[in-house]
Amino acid sequence: MDKRSLYIVLMLMFLPILVQCQISKKPNIIILLADDLGYRDLSSYGSTQVQTPVIDRLASEGVRFTDFYAGSAVCSPSRASLLTGRFSVRTGVYSWIHPSQKMHLPSGEVTIAEVLKKSGYSTAHIGKWHLGDNLVEGSGPRPNPKDQGFDYWLATANNAIPSHYKPDNFVRNGKAVGVAQGYSSGIVVDETISWLNNREKSKPFFVNLWFHEPHAPVAAPDELVQKHKNTSKPAYYGSIENMDYAIGKLLDHLKKIGETDNTIVIFMSDNGSYMGQFGSNGELKNGKTTLWEGGIRVPGIIKYPGVIPAGIIENTPAGVVDIFPTICDIINVELPRDRTIDGESLMPLLSNQINKRTKPLYWFYSPSRPVAVIRDGDWSLIADPELDIPHVNLFNEELIGMIKGTALNNFRLFNLRSDPKQNTENLASENPIIFESMKAKMIELHKDIVHEAVDWRKFEW
């Protein structure tokens, strides 16, 4: 056999190994999502009630965003935005999902997990889901995590029931688990560690770890509750610290298995806190269920060893909607071309490059007043609906006609860099050029989004 033939034979023999080595060089990715955690609920974000040394260390080892935003003022739409990189109403998730509704994350949406799975990743969703209720196999047609790209999953449809302690509503890969022992944050981290130990080791991994803490009904170990006994909400604060401890256990395991330096860790919250009156949202106005800053601005932390320098504090506005395109950028995968992706990769920003958004961040939540908000640089524009859409906590799908039909009015302009509390009067008259430009952007973006949004009144299984 001549040298050329021998070379070809050897290449054919070792090509699968070479390809697998290339795959294994891709970074692992872990998304940590807290539930109802307020902007000021971490010590690294200024809490005087809570001590979160593990999450604070993540922030010190990567980038901590000061102006990071949830996808909505409530749970389900924010999660839809995170997984798809699309504004939540565009996905058809208008509010938090209830079993009585048709509404769910449509199976036609492309998720982070689906993209990563096609790129050679092992994928797992562990924790709260709240994008569809039919988790038990055969219970109904709504997509579960497996249908959205996750190889393995342990989830609750919504909150931990009866509380974070000994929840009885976890479902693992379509099978009800029964009463789980311990606290929810520990349960989901232990499940993650077990999955990491038993996964296919030749592949990089993606873990979508969505905590229940500190969403009500809260529970925490007695020593943490007693620690906060003289505060307004001892179990609430204790549940946050218990989550921090659980995250520490997970990070210790990553170190034990030698994956710390090759793992991106992203930490966020799905919306602001319902504890705003007790300081959980800091100086920000209002809280959960509203589109004031206290309802949508949340902690945002990204640790990417060897790529993002440690200790960065980033003031540029960003949000959960940016995570999908950021991950696609990191693993060098093209964004889907058959749909609008609203988020933008944060990697240029984190690489000291100019990173000007092509469109503002946008929110629409029908029970809130303001009903619509955009954030563009330092500026925020808010608006009310022209039609008087009812303020209802449980979303009524009959309201979709009003949502699709309403125009916006009562536009008000704020500079969030100089006035994060949104205490000033409307600055429109003092900044007419900025005001008119942002108003035009909001109207155009709103029309485009509500036109695309699913009309569940017409939906048939």
Buried (B, 14 or more C-beta within 10 A) or exposed (E): EEEEEEEEEEEEEEEEEEEEEEBBEBBBBBBBBBBBBBBBBBBBBEBEBBBBEBBBBBBBBBBBBBBBBBBBBBBBBBBBBBBBBBBBBBBBBBBBBEEEBBBBBBEEBBBBBBBBBEBBBBBBBBBBBBBBBBBBEEBEEBBBBBBBBBBBBBBBBBBBBEBBBBBEBBBBBBEEBEEBEBBBBBBBBBBBBEBBEEBEEEBBBBBBBBBBBBBBBBBBBEEBBEBBEEBEBBBBBBBBBBBBBBBBBBBEBBEEEEBBEBBBBBBBBBBBBBBBEBBBBBBBBBBBBBBBBBBBBBBBBBBBBEBBEEEBEBEBBBBBBBBBBBBBBBBEBEBBEEBEBBBBBBBBBBEEEEBEBEBBBBBBBBBBBBBBBBBBBBBBBBBBBBBEBEEEEEBBBEBBEBBEEBEBEEBBBBBBEEBBBBEEEBBBEEBEEBBEBBBEBBBEBBEBBBEBBBEBEEEEE
